[in-house]
Amino acid sequence: MRRFLARALTGALALITAAAVAPLTSPVPAAADGVVVGGYPARVSDSPWVVALTSRDRFGGTRAGQFCGGVVVAPTQVLTAAHCLSRTVLGQEASALRDLRVLSGRSELVGVGGQEIAVSGTWVAPDYDPATNNRDVAMLMLATALPASQVIGLAGPGDPAYQPGTTATVYGWGDTKGNGSYASSLHAAQVTVLSDQVCGQAYPGGQSARYVPSTMLCAGDAKGGRDACQGDSGGPLVANGRLIGLVSWGSGCGEAKSPGVYTRISAVVRSQP
């Protein structure tokens, strides 16, 4: 089954800044629950830029209403997947969801500490295409600023972190086994950045979704077993200490020859004027 993962700029690069909203392709819609397959427990103290998107009104309070992941890229800006803010996932426009929050500084969703920050505005890439998964990126503007120490740098065009064979780490609170085995604590998994050729062979188009190298990258394990999954969408893929991708889509969870596909961060940043 195809998964619809509700699965995360400095220097000469500028952060995307604007305002609006939108969704992903034909994969299965993101659920309110979901952790990283083949992963291990992680602490937000070691990765403070990882955040959870929550709405108890929409998804209930069992797991603090978590439904997607996100990543802090500026004190008042969080990147996530565009499909996380779709009507398919939220049941309404994001602007109408009264308790949409960003949960920061807490590894356990129902633990103590950290803070739940109101969202003051949302933006979705205007060229996001839910039919092709292209440019699956959105931004949440926070009503309260987070410390600069919680911001991660973005890997721009040409960054060696995108090279095939690079070890990367994906983070999330999603499904840990791909069979509905949910956890309430942050998990992470090490995956390998794969070549565009491998990714294109895995997702050639036709009856399956098509991999677009200019706006996507994929990562996984050749033998399967390590991947993002339902509930992880919008979460960060990090390599060499920089953000290179956002969890977007894929086929199954942790399956061999079906790597996870991520929004390529270098495609959503632009040079400073």
matplotlib code that plots the C-alpha trace (Angstrom):
import matplotlib.pyplot as plt

x = [0.0, 1.2, 1.7, 0.7, 3.1, 1.7, 5.5, 11.3, 18.6, 21.4, 24.4, 23.7, 20.3, 17.0, 14.1, 10.9, 8.6, 5.0, 1.4, -1.2, -2.1, -2.4, -1.8, 0.2, -0.6, -2.6, -0.9, -2.9, -3.9, -1.8, -3.2, -3.1, -0.9, 2.2, 7.2, 10.2, 10.5, 13.6, 14.6, 15.7, 14.5, 15.8, 15.8, 14.8, 17.6, 20.0, 17.8, 15.9, 14.7, 12.4, 8.8, 5.4, 2.2, -0.8, -4.6, -6.5, -9.8, -9.1, -7.1, -7.9, -5.7, -4.2, -1.0, -1.4, -3.2, 0.1, -0.5, 2.7, 6.3, 8.1, 11.4, 12.4, 14.2, 13.9, 12.7, 9.1, 9.1, 8.6, 8.8, 6.5, 4.9, 2.2, -0.1, -0.1, -2.2, -4.6, -8.3, -7.8, -5.7, -7.3, -10.9, -11.0, -8.7, -5.7, -6.8, -10.1, -8.4, -8.6, -6.1, -3.4, -0.2, 3.5, 4.9, 8.5, 11.1, 9.3, 10.4, 7.3, 4.1, 2.2, 5.2, 6.0, 8.2, 8.6, 5.9, 2.8, 2.9, 0.0, 0.3, -0.3, -0.3, 0.4, 2.0, 2.0, 4.3, 2.1, 3.4, 2.7, 1.0, -0.9, -1.3, 2.5, 3.9, 5.9, 7.1, 5.5, 6.4, 4.6, 5.5, 3.9, 4.4, 4.6, 2.9, 5.8, 9.4, 11.7, 15.3, 17.8, 19.6, 16.6, 17.1, 18.7, 20.7, 19.4, 21.6, 21.5, 22.2, 25.5, 25.8, 27.8, 25.1, 23.0, 25.7, 24.5, 25.9, 25.7, 24.3, 21.3, 18.9, 15.1, 13.0, 9.4, 6.6, 5.1, 4.5, 7.5, 6.9, 4.5, 1.7, 0.1, 2.6, 2.6, 4.9, 4.4, 8.1, 10.4, 12.3, 15.1, 16.5, 19.7, 19.2, 21.4, 20.9, 20.3, 21.2, 18.6, 18.9, 18.0, 15.1, 13.8, 13.9, 11.9, 9.3, 9.2, 5.7, 2.9, 0.7, 3.0, 4.1, 7.0, 10.3, 11.3, 15.0, 14.9, 12.5, 12.8, 15.4, 15.1, 16.8, 16.6, 18.3, 19.0, 17.7, 14.7, 13.9, 14.7, 12.3, 9.8, 6.2, 2.6, 2.7, 6.2, 5.2, 6.8, 9.6, 13.3, 15.9, 19.3, 22.8, 26.1, 24.2, 22.0, 18.4, 18.3, 14.7, 11.2, 9.3, 6.9, 5.8, 6.7, 5.5, 5.0, 7.3, 10.8, 10.4, 13.4, 13.5, 10.9, 12.8, 11.2, 10.9, 11.6, 11.1, 14.5, 15.4, 17.7, 14.7, 12.8, 15.5, 16.6, 19.6, 19.6, 18.8]
y = [0.0, 3.5, 5.6, 9.2, 10.2, 12.7, 11.4, 17.4, 29.2, 30.7, 32.4, 33.3, 31.6, 33.1, 31.4, 31.1, 33.8, 34.5, 33.3, 30.7, 26.8, 23.3, 19.1, 15.5, 12.8, 9.7, 8.0, 7.1, 10.2, 11.0, 9.8, 11.5, 8.8, 7.4, 6.8, 6.0, 2.4, 0.6, 3.6, 4.3, 6.6, 10.2, 13.2, 16.7, 18.0, 16.6, 17.8, 20.8, 21.8, 18.8, 19.7, 18.0, 19.5, 18.9, 19.5, 17.8, 19.0, 17.1, 14.1, 13.6, 13.9, 10.5, 11.5, 15.2, 15.5, 14.9, 14.3, 15.5, 16.6, 19.8, 21.5, 25.0, 27.0, 30.4, 31.5, 32.1, 29.7, 25.9, 24.0, 21.0, 19.1, 20.9, 17.8, 18.1, 21.2, 19.9, 19.5, 15.8, 15.6, 18.4, 18.2, 21.9, 24.8, 25.2, 28.7, 27.4, 24.9, 26.8, 24.7, 24.1, 24.1, 23.4, 21.3, 22.1, 20.9, 17.7, 14.2, 12.5, 13.8, 13.6, 14.5, 17.6, 20.5, 22.2, 24.5, 24.3, 27.4, 28.8, 29.2, 32.8, 32.0, 29.4, 29.3, 26.6, 26.6, 28.1, 25.5, 22.6, 19.8, 17.3, 15.1, 14.6, 15.3, 18.1, 20.9, 19.3, 22.1, 24.5, 26.9, 27.7, 31.1, 31.0, 33.4, 33.1, 33.0, 30.1, 30.5, 30.8, 27.7, 25.6, 26.6, 24.3, 25.4, 24.5, 22.8, 24.8, 23.9, 22.0, 21.1, 17.8, 16.6, 15.6, 13.3, 9.7, 7.5, 10.2, 9.0, 11.0, 10.8, 11.1, 12.0, 11.6, 10.4, 8.1, 4.3, 2.3, -0.9, 0.0, -2.0, 0.5, 0.1, 3.7, 5.2, 8.5, 9.4, 10.9, 8.4, 8.6, 6.3, 6.4, 6.1, 6.6, 9.2, 7.4, 8.4, 9.9, 6.9, 4.5, 6.7, 7.0, 3.3, 2.9, 5.4, 5.7, 7.1, 5.4, 3.7, 4.7, 8.1, 9.6, 10.7, 14.3, 14.8, 18.6, 18.8, 15.5, 13.2, 9.7, 7.9, 4.5, 1.2, -1.1, -4.1, -2.1, -1.9, 1.8, 4.5, 7.1, 6.1, 7.3, 10.1, 11.3, 13.6, 17.0, 15.8, 16.5, 14.6, 15.8, 15.2, 16.7, 18.9, 20.5, 20.0, 18.3, 17.0, 16.9, 13.6, 13.5, 10.1, 6.6, 3.1, 1.0, 1.6, 0.3, -2.0, -3.0, -1.1, 1.4, 4.2, 7.1, 10.3, 13.7, 17.3, 18.5, 21.5, 23.0, 23.3, 25.5, 28.0, 30.9, 33.2, 36.4, 39.4]
z = [0.0, -0.8, 2.2, 2.4, 5.2, 7.6, 8.3, 8.7, 5.6, 6.6, 5.0, 1.3, 1.4, 2.4, 4.2, 2.2, 3.6, 2.4, 3.4, 2.2, 2.4, 0.5, 0.2, -1.5, -4.1, -4.2, -1.3, 1.8, 3.8, 6.9, 10.2, 13.5, 14.8, 13.6, 14.5, 12.4, 11.3, 12.4, 14.5, 18.0, 20.8, 20.4, 22.6, 21.6, 23.7, 21.1, 18.2, 19.5, 16.0, 15.7, 16.6, 16.4, 14.9, 17.0, 17.2, 20.0, 18.5, 15.3, 16.5, 20.2, 23.2, 23.5, 21.8, 22.4, 19.0, 17.1, 13.4, 11.6, 12.2, 11.5, 11.8, 13.2, 10.5, 12.1, 15.6, 14.3, 11.3, 11.1, 7.8, 7.3, 4.4, 2.4, 2.6, 6.4, 6.1, 3.5, 4.1, 3.6, 6.8, 8.8, 7.6, 7.1, 6.2, 8.5, 9.3, 10.7, 13.0, 16.3, 18.3, 15.7, 17.7, 17.4, 20.2, 20.9, 23.4, 24.4, 23.5, 25.0, 23.4, 26.7, 28.9, 30.7, 29.7, 26.4, 25.1, 22.8, 20.6, 18.7, 14.9, 13.7, 10.0, 7.4, 3.9, 1.3, -1.7, -4.5, -7.0, -4.7, -6.7, -4.7, -7.8, -8.2, -4.7, -6.2, -3.9, -0.8, 1.6, 3.9, 6.6, 10.0, 11.5, 15.3, 17.6, 20.1, 19.0, 19.9, 20.9, 18.0, 19.5, 18.3, 14.6, 12.2, 9.1, 5.6, 3.0, -0.1, -3.8, -4.2, -0.6, -0.2, 2.2, -0.8, -2.2, -2.7, 0.1, 2.7, 6.0, 7.1, 10.0, 9.9, 12.9, 13.9, 16.2, 13.5, 13.1, 14.3, 12.4, 9.5, 11.0, 13.4, 16.2, 17.5, 20.1, 22.0, 22.1, 19.5, 17.4, 14.8, 12.2, 10.1, 6.4, 3.3, 0.7, -2.6, -6.2, -8.4, -10.7, -7.9, -6.8, -10.4, -10.8, -7.6, -8.7, -12.5, -12.8, -14.7, -12.2, -9.4, -8.3, -10.2, -8.6, -9.6, -8.9, -9.1, -6.2, -4.4, -2.9, -1.5, 1.2, 2.9, 3.4, 0.4, 2.4, 3.8, 7.5, 8.2, 7.0, 7.9, 8.1, 8.8, 11.3, 10.3, 7.4, 7.5, 9.8, 9.1, 7.2, 8.5, 7.1, 8.2, 10.7, 8.1, 6.9, 3.5, 3.3, 4.7, 4.9, 2.1, 0.6, -0.4, -0.9, 2.2, 5.2, 5.3, 2.3, 0.2, -3.1, -1.9, -0.3, 1.4, -0.7, 0.7, -0.4, -1.4, 0.7, -1.9, -4.2, -1.7, -0.8, -2.9, -3.0, -1.1, -3.4]

ax = plt.figure().add_subplot(projection="3d")
ax.plot(x, y, z, "-o")
ax.set_aspect("equal")
plt.show()
